[in-house]
């Protein structure tokens, strides 16, 4: 049996198991529970075939008939073109019917009033999809993908076809569908009718687009505030991230490992910790203001609140993202190209400006784009430091949970944020254009990186080292705060806060986790560890598909990978409740919805890091692998992945720590059974228990430092066949003279 026929047989078997053997609906047990084995034929646990014949849900029969047709198609040895057409028909019809019946029929019968008017009433309804429905739906989607491959699409590569279809279907269900659900409320008026008038009335208001700050002392609209903040933040993050990447990769700075680790610290903390640390330092009652009043008599001020405070906090928070994207790009610049420029008598400055920096452009553009989108979607820093400086993300939050309780207004502001993200996305594509940035080819590159020009090196030090020093101060405040009775009032040392949160008792029956924070800690750790490798894998796979293959809908596919990043977490959380709290996908209140939310919320960084790294890898490596008979999955696994280790580390680290520290999206999705670490911390802050909150943050920081070290040890470093720099050659130590 050929590989194509084996793949078809495998997915037919999956579909048959889903249709004939396991529960179609998720009622008495969770989606993946096996408790249904104890009561296999009950109404709740019956598979689709029993649901159709025994319980009157006859709309499930066409899917069984299509699976039989596909089995007949496989058994009857049709020529590949006819088999391809048959697979396309079965896959397309099966997928459409699966989705149509799932969304059209609910627990009470027809979901839409129009269907109830046109069609006869149903005697029974149906509930959320279970394991059987999930397996059958996946089988139809994969049969469609295999039909596309056999028809010649995706160069006939079944792996690429199934990957594209699987990723597209996942993004449609878990990104586009929730967003569409909440955005529909943007055009719904108070009576429930759909009209564009309601949308425009909410969009064009003085609070959103006002320009009173230009002509007087009043405030500007939140849209202008958001744009200004995002542009300043993206510029600062990209510049600072590049400075750190250049120091880490192109200098002999003797503390570069410490600097490299320090640059990642802001990303491994909950989003409100940096803002809280800045308040403790520079707030009206902060240490700096108290010191200035005591020594110089300067009255305390509230300068940290507003645009400047939010900007500083965001640059601290998002520079590590830019650094993680840029470090692999800086390390990937070919020394041979730089040596060729120097052979032609170019000095270090001309080499850096004309050769090195242009080859880093994909990384710079991607870092700017991600920082821009992170800024417009940020909620934690503006809510703490914004003061009278309002932005769109906080307006969305107050529209949802405030006295307004206006989901339509929240959806309208979400659309505006999406438009801003789209503008940044297309601007980035325009900047990069169709230029080629290949720096890694199939041949060895034994050159040494060219030392930075003296002025550039000193500028990097002047920018990065003060930032690093302030980072140390902020985190020292956070760590010390967990060991004192009460910050700014009673500095007596104590372990009471740690004992309250993480106490452990050893008994004859084993370890008892008696601390109040353990439940949320273990839940967050397990679900984040589950989401991180899935996020990294989907990100790298998407990057490979986008950079190495051309297919219809590629731009839409790329946009889909970034869409969730453009929407504030508050909007994502509310949209998930609206989309997944009712059939056919009922997963709210479960661990699955938290994992899915984190996967698709954090995947864009993995995609962008992978695309930036792959842009430097010559396609001749892929072509050589294909010439030797390797399929797409073999080329990805054995040729490209070893060269993508920096991007893989970036994706794993970012996805894990973002899942551990997220707050704005999951705050709407947690339940009594699944509480998140950040929501627990916020509840402690609301209750005035700052000591426990700071202690918990300290534990999270230590945990994530350990996890990052473990990830880097497991993944390892990329080997490019280059010589190591020796003392006096290549890169110079700090303070050394230029060659």
N, C-alpha and C positions, 0 to 999 in steps of 0.2 A: 504494500500500500504506500502510495506517495505521501510526502509530507503534507500536501494540500488536503488529501483525502483523510489523513489522520486528524488534521485540525478540524475538519468538518464533523467527523465522527465524534470527536471529543465534545464539541459544543452541542451536538445533538444529544449526547448522553447527559450533559448538564441540564439541557432543557427538559429531557424526559424525567430526570430525577425531580426537578422543580415542579413539573406538572402532575406527576403520578405518585410521588413518594412523600413529600414533605408538606407541611401546612402552607396553604396559599395566603392566609391572612395572619396577622400578628395580633392576637386577641388575649388569650389566657397566658401567653408566654412572650418573652421578648423576641426580637428578630432572630437572634442566633441561639436561643435556648433549645435544649433537647428534651425539656420536660414533656413535650407533646407525645413522646414515645409511650408514655403510660396511658394515654387515652387517644389513640390514633384516629378513631372514626368519629369522634365528637364533632359537633357543628363548628366549634372553634378551631379544631386542629386538623380537619379534613383537607386532603390535597385538592387540587383543582378538579380532577376528574370526579371525585365524590361530590364536591360542591355543585358541579354542573348537573349530574344525574340524580343525586339523592336529595339535594337541598334547593333545587330549582334555580340555580344561577347559570342558566343556559348560555349567557353571553360569554362564558369561558370556553365553550366548545370550539369556536373557530381557531383558537390557538392550538388546541390539541390536533385539529385537522391539519394545520400548517406544519406541525412537527412531523406528522405522519407523511405528508407530502415531501418534506425535506429528506426523510429517511428513505423513501422510495427513490428520490432523485439520486441519493448516494449509492443505493444498491444497484440501480440500473446503469450502468457504465456509459453515461452520455459523454459526448466529446466536451472538452473544456469550455468552448464558447456557450454551448447549450446549458451546461451545468452552471456556468457563471450567471446566465440569465435567470435560471431557476432559483439560485441562491439569492440573487437580488430581489426577486419577487417575494420569496418566502420571508427574507429578512425585513424588507420594507413593509410588507403587509402585516407581518407579525408585530413589528415594533409599533406601527400606527394603531393597530387594533388594541394592543396592550395598553398604550397610553390613553387612547380614546375611552375605552371602557373604564379604566381606572379613574379618570377625571370626570367622566360624565355620570357615573353612578356612585352615590354615597350611601351612608347608613339608612337614610329615609327614602331612598329611591333616586329619581333623577336629580342631579346637582343643580341644573339650570332650569328656571321656570319655563323657558321657551321649549325645552325638550319635553317637559311634562305636558305642555299644551299640544304639541305635535304628535307625541307618541303615547301608546297605552301606558297606564300606570303599572309599576312593578310590584309584585307580591312581596318581594324581599329586596333588601339593599345589600351593600357590601362595605367592608371595613378597610383598614390600612393594609398595604402590602406586607406580607411576611417573607419568610425565607423562600418558599416555593415561587412566589411571584418575582422575587429578586433574581433567582437563578434563571427562570424562564425569560424574563426581560433581557438579561445579559446574553442569553443564548441567541435570541433573535437579533440583537445588535451585532454580535460577533459573526453570525451567518451573513448579515448584510455586509460587514467589512470584508469577509472572505470572498464574497461575490464581487465586490469592487476590485480586490486584488486580482482575481482570476479574469476580470474584464480588462485588465491592463492598467488600471489606475494605480497610483503610487509606485510606478515602475514594476508592478506585479509583485511587490514585496508584501507578503501577508503580515509580517510583524509591524511594518509601518502602517498598513491599513487598519489593523486591529487597534494599534496604539492611538491613531488619530480618532477613530470612531469612539473608543472608550473614553479618551480625554474630552472629546467634544460633548459626548452624552453626559459625562460627569459635570462639566462646567454648565451645561444647559440646566441640569437639575438643581445643582447646588450653588450656582452663581446667578445665572440669568433669571431662572424661575422665581427665586425669592425677591430679587430686585424688582421684577415686573409686578409681583404681587403688591409690594408696598408703593411702587410708583403709580399704580392705577389709582390709588387713593388721592394722588395729586390732582387728578382731573375729576374728582368726585365732589360734588357740592354737599351742603348740609342736608339736602333731601335724599341723597344717595344717587342722584343722577350724574351721568358723565358729561362734562362740559369743559371746554378749554377756557371759558371765562373764569371759572374758579381757579384754574392754574395761573392765569396771568394776573388775577387780582392778588394772589398770594405772592407771586414772584416780584412784581414791580411795586415795591413799597419803599418808603423813605428809610426804613430801618435797614434795608438790604443794600440800596444803591445810593443813599444820601451822600452828598459831598459838602456838608456844612462845615467840616473841619478845614476846608480850604479857605473859606471866606470868613470864618469866625471861630469862636472857641468851642463850638459844638462838635459832636462826634460824627465820623464818617460811617457809611453803611458797612455792615459786616462782610459784604462781598469784597469791597475794596480792602478792608483790613486783612481778609484771608489771603488775597492775592499778594499784597505787599509783604506780609509775613512769610508766605511760601517762597517768594522769589529771593528774599534776603536769606532765609534759612537754607534753601537749596544751594545758593552761591557759597555761603559760609561752610556748609557741610562738605561740599565737593572740594573746596580749597583746603580745608583742614584734613579731610580724608586723604587727599593727594599728598599733603605734607607728611603725614604719618606713614603712608605707603612708601614714599621716597626714602624716608629715614630708615624704615625697616628693610628695604631692599637694596638701597644704593649708597649707604654710608657705613662707616666703621664705628658708629656711635656705640660706645662700650656698654650702654644700658638699653640697647634696642629691644631686647627680649622683655625687659620690664615695661618699656614704653609701649611695646606691641600688646602686651597683656592689659595694660592700663587703658589703652584706647578702646578695648572691648567692654570694659566694666559698665559704662552707662547702658549698654544694651541688655545686660543681665539683671537689671533691677526693674521693679515695677515702675510704670511710667510716671507715677506721682512722686517717687522718692527724690528725684533730682530737684523738682520744683519745691518739695518740702525742705530739702537741704539748703537750697538757695534762700528760702524764707528764714531758716534758722541762722543763716550767715548775714543776709543783707536786709531782712525785714525790719519793720519799725522797732521790734524788740530783739533783733538779731545781734550777734556778737560784734559785728563790724560797727553798726550804729551805736551800740553801747560803748564800744571802745573810743569812737570818735567824740562822743559826747563827754566821756570822762577825761580824755586827754586834751581836746581842742575846744570843747564847749559847743560843738556843732549839733544842732537839734536833729533828732532822728527824723527821717523822711520815709516816704513810701515809694521811692523811685523804682524799686524792683518790680512793682506792679504795673502792668501795661505792656505795650509792644516790646520794650527793651527786655523786660523780664522773661516774657514768653519766648522771645527770640534766643536769648542766652540758653534757656532750658532746652529748647528744641535742638539747638546746635550741639549741646552736650548729649542729648538723647539720640540723635540721628547720624552724627558723624561716624559712629562705629559701623553703621550700615554702608555708608559710602566707602569706608576703609575696607570692609570685607569684599566689596565689589571691585575695588581698585587694586588691592594687593596682588591678586592673581594676574591682572593686566600688566602691572608694572614689572612683575617678575617674568612675564612672558615676552617682553620686548627683546628682540634678537640682538645680542652683542655683536654679531658679525656685521649687521647693518651699521651699527654705530662705529665699528672699527673701519668699515669701508669709507664712511664719511670722514673719519680722521685721516685715513690714507690720502684722501683728496684735500688735505690740509684745512679741514674745518676744525675750529677750536671747540672746546667743550660746550660753550654757550650755543653756538650754531648747531652742533650735533644734537643737543637737548631740544632746542626749539624746532629744528627742521626735521629731525628723525624720531627721536624718542617721544616727544609730546604728541605729534600727530598719530603715532601708533597706539597711544593711550586714549585716543578720542572715543572709541566705543565705551570704554570704562567710564570716562568722564561724563559722557552723555547719559549713560545708564544710572550712574550715581546721582546726577542732578535730577533725573526723572523720578527716581525712587524717593529722594529727599523731598522733592516738591510734593509728591503725593502723600508721603508720610506727614508732612506739615499740614496740609489742608484737612487731613483726616484725624489729626491729633486731638485728643479730648482732655487727657490728664493734665498737661501743662497749662493750657488756657483756663481750665476751671480753677486752678490753684493761683496762678499768677496774672490772669487776664485783667482783673480789676474792672475798669470801665471799658476795656478794649475787647469788644465782642468779636467772635469769629463764627463761621458757619457751623462748625461741629458742635459748639456749645449751644447754639440756637436750636439745632436739631434735638439735642438732649432735652432742653427745656420744653420744646414742643411736644415731646413724647411723654415725659414724666412730670412736667410742671403743671401749673394750674391751667394752662391752655388746653392740654390733652388733645392736640390737633395733629393727627397723623397725616392729614393732607398737607399741612404746612411743612411737617418734617420731610415728607416725600418730595415736595417742591424744592426745598433746600438741598435734598440729596441729589436731585437732577442737576441743580446748579453746580454742586461739587463735581459731579460726573462730567459736566461740560468743561470745567477747569482742567480736570485730569485728561480729557480727550485733547484739549488744546496743547497741553504739555507733551502728550504722547506723539502727536503729529509734528510738533516742533522738533522733538528729538529725532524723528525719522528724517525730517528735512535737513537737519544739521549733519547727520551721518551720510545721507544720500546713498548712492550706489558705489561709493569708494571701497577699495579693498584694503583691509588692515592686517593681512596675513603676516605673522612674525615667526610662526613655528612650522617648519616644513618637515619633509620626511628624512632629510639628512641630518647628521649630527651637527651640533653648534657648540664648539669648544671655546668660544670667545669669553672674555670677561666683561661684565657690565662697565660702561664708561662712568667714571666718577662724576658726581654732580658739579656744575659750575660753582665756584666759591660763593658767589652772591646768592644763588639758589639754595645752596646748602645752609648758609647762615639764616636765610629767610625761613626755611623750614624749621630750623632749631628755634628761632625767635617766636614762631607761631605755636609750635607743638609743645615746647617745654613749659611755658607758662600755663597752657591749657592743662597739661599733665599735673602740674603742681596744684592747680585749683581743684582738679578731680580728686587728688589725694585728700585735700582738705575736706571736700564735701563728703567723701566716703568715711573719713575719720569721724566726722560729726555723726553720721548715721550709726557707725559701729559703737561709738562711745555712748550714744543716746540709749542704747539697750541695756547699759550697765549702771545707769544712775536712777535714783528714785523718781525724779521729775525734772525734766529739762527746764532750765532757766530759773528754777526755784529751789530745788534740793538736789545737789550733786553727790549725795552719799552713794557709794558704790554698792551694788546689789545684784544678785542673780534671780531675783524674784520674777522678773518678766519672762525669762527663759524657762524657769520652772513652771510657771503658769501655762505657758504655751506648749512645752515639749517635755513635760515630766514623764518618766518611765519607772515602772515598778517591776521588780523581779520577784516572782512568786513561785510556789511549788508547781504551778500549772504553766509556767513560762513567763514571757514578757507581756506586760499589760501597758498599753500606750494610754496613759491617763491624762496627758496634756490636752488642753482644749483645741489645739491647732492640728493634732495628728490626722484627723479624718480628712480635712481639706488638703493637708500636705500630701498624703498618700494618693488621694484621688487625682490631684494636679500632677504629681510625678508620673503616675501610671498612664494617664491619658496623654500627657505631653510626650512621654517616651514612645507612645503608640503613634502619635501624629507626626513626629519629627521625621522618621525614615520614610514614611509615605509622602510627606511634603517634599523632601529632597528628591526622592525617586521620580515623582511626577514633574518636578521642576526641571531636572536634568533631561528627562525624556522629552518634555515640551521644547526645551532649548535645542536639543538635537534635531527634532523634527522641523523646527522653524528655521534653523540655520543651514540644514543640509538637504531639505526637500522643498519642492515647489508643487503646490496643488491648489485646486479651486477652493476659495474660502480661507486662504492662508492668513490674510489680514484680519478677518473676523476671528479666526482662531487665536491669533496673537493678542487681539484686543480682549478676548475672553479671559486670557491668562492674567491680564492686568486689571480687569474690571473690579474685582473684589477689593483691590488695594485702593481704588479711587473713592470708595464709599466709606463714610465714617463707621466705626465699629458699632455705634448706637443704632444706625440705620440697618446694618447687617443683622444685629441681634433682633430687632423688631421684625425685620422681614423674614427671618427664620421662624419666628413664632407664628406669623401669619401663614407662611407656606407649609410648615411641617407640624402644625397642631391639629390638622384635620386630614382625613383620607384624601388621596391614597398613600401619602407618606406621613405617617404619624410617628415621629421620633423625638418630639420635644419631651424633656424630662428624663432622657436617657443619656448614657455615656456616648452613644453614637453621634448625637447631634453636636456635642462639644468637640469630638474628634474631627468631624466633618467641617465644622466652622473654622477650626484652627488650620486644617489642611488647606482649604481653599482661600482663607484669609492671608496665609503666609507664603503660599506657593510663588507669587510673583517675584520675590527676591531670588529664589532658586532659579527661576526662569531667566532673569536678567543677568545674574552672575554666570550662569551657564552660557548664555548667548555671548556675553562679553569675552569669555575665555575661548569659546569655539570660533569666534571671529578671527582669532590669531592662529588657528590650526589650519594648515594648508589642506585643501580638499583632495590633494593628490594622495594623502594617506588613506582616505575613504576609497578613492578610485583604485588604489593598489590592492586594498583588501577585497573589493568587489571583483577585481580581475582574477584574484586567486580563488574565487568561488565562494567568498563569505557572504552570508546574508546580513541584513541590517542589524539584527540583534548581536551577531558575532562581531561586526565592526564596532558597534557601540561598546560592547563589553571588553574586547581585547585590544582595541586600538585607541579609542577616544577617552574612555573613562580613566585610564592611567594618567593621561595628560590633563585631566580635569579635577585632580585632587584638591587644589585650592578652592575651586568653585563648589565641590561636594562638601568640603569642610564648612564653607560659608553657608551653604544651604542648610546643613544639619544643625550647625550652631544657631543660626538665626531662627529657624523654625522651632527648635526646642525652647530657646529662651523666650521667644515671643509667645509661645503657647503657655509657658510657665508664668509670664508676667502680664498677659493680656487682661483687660478689665472691661473696656467699653462694649465689646461684643458679647462676652459670656455672661455679663451681669444680668441679662434678660433670659439666659438659657439654663442657669443653674437650678437645682432642685434640692429638696431636703436630703436626698440620697447622694447627690453629686454637688458639693460645694467647692468653689475654686479658691486658691490661696489668696489672690488679690481681692476678691470680694470679702473674704474673712478679714483681711487687713483693713479694708475700707470701713467695715462694720465696727472694728475696734476704734478706728479714728473717730467715727461718728459718735461713739459712746465715750470718747475722751480717754481711751486706754492707749495712749501714745507709746508707752513703754513696750507693751506686747507687740504693737504694730511694728516698731523699729526693730525689736528682737526678731520677729518673723522675717522682716526684710533682710536682716543680716544672715539668717540661716539660708535664705534663698540665694543670696549672693555667693556664699561659700559653696553651696551645692552646685551652682551653675559653673563656677570656676573649675570645680572638679570634673564636671561633665564635659566641659570644653577641652580640658587637658586629655580626658579619655578619648574623645572623638578624634583629636589630632594624633594621638598615639595609634589608634586603630586604623585611621585612613592613611597616615604617613604623609610624606612629602613627594612632590612630583620630581622625577628624575629626567633632566633634559640633556644629559651628556655634556655638561659644561665644566670647565675647570673651576676649582675653588680659588677664591681670592686669597693671596698671601699678604703678609705684612709688607707694606710699601708698594703693593701693586693692586691694580683694580680700584677698590674703594679705600679711601683714606680714613684713619681714625679721626675722632673729633679733635679739632685743633691742629690737625696736620696741614702741611703746606701742599699746594697743588703741584702736580707734576707739570 
